[in-house]
C-alpha cells in the first residue's frame, strides 16, 4: 500500500511539473548584449515570443496566426497538451485503483485499473519527453548550425518527466508482484 501511495505522489509531482512547463515563458533565451543602444533579452515558448529591454520591461506577442506556424510548433503544442490530459486521467485512474481507496471493487478490478493508470502515465511521460527532447534538439541544432542566420537561442527547458518513468517502473513492478 505504501508503494502505491509513493508512486501516486511521485506521478502527481511529475504531472504538476509537466503542467508548470506549459506556462513557463523561458523555454529558450537569447541575449543580444552586443548592441550598445538596445541591449535586451529575447525569449519564447510554445505560445509567444517576448523581448525584454535594459529597463526590464517585457513586451510579449502571441503568435498572430495559427496557419503561419511551423508544423514543429503545432506538434509540440499538441503533444504537450495531450501529456497534461493523459497525466490527469492517469491520476484519476490511480486514485480509483489504489488499495487504500476501496473504490474500484475487487482486487482484480483494482489491479486492472492500476495497470491502466500506469499505461496512461507512461503515455503522458512519453508525450512530454518527446516535446522537451524535440524542442531541445531543435534549439541545439540551430545554435550550432553556422548557416542558421536568425536569432540563436540557448535551451533552458528541462525534461521534467523523470518522475513519471520512475513511478511507472515502481508501479509496474508492484503490479507484477501483486498479480503473480
MOZIDA-V265050 format. One line per field, one symbol per residue. ss: DSSP state (H for helix, E for strand, L for the rest). phi: phi as a letter, one per 20 degrees, with the letter a starting at -180 (. if undefined). psi: psi as a letter, one per 30 degrees, with the letter a starting at -180 (. if undefined). A space follows every 10 residues. Layout:
ss: ???
phi: ???
psi: ???
//
This chain:
ss: LHHHHHHHHH HHHHHHHHHH HHHLLLLEEE EELLLLLLLE EEEELLLEEE EELLLLLEEE EELLLLLLLL HHHHHHHHHH HHHHHHHHHH HHHHHHHLLL LLLLLLHHHH HHHHHHHHHH HHHHHHHHHH HHHHHHHHHH HHHHLLLLLL LLLEELLLLL LHHHHHHHHH HHHHHHHHHL
phi: .fffffffff ffffffffff ffefeefccc dcefefecfa ddbbbfdbdc ccefeneecd cfffcffeff fgffffffff ffffffffff ffffffeffe elefofffff ffffffffff ffffffffff ffffffffff fffeffeeef feddfceced dffgffffff ffffffffee
psi: eeeeeeeeee eeeeeeeeef fefkfiekkk kigfkeeikl kkllafflkl kkaffgkkjk klkekeffll eeeeeeeeee eeeeeeeefe eeeeeefkef fheebleeee eeeeeeeeee eeeeeeeeee eeeeeeeeee eeefjffjfa kklkkgkljg geeeeeeeee eeeeeeeff.
//
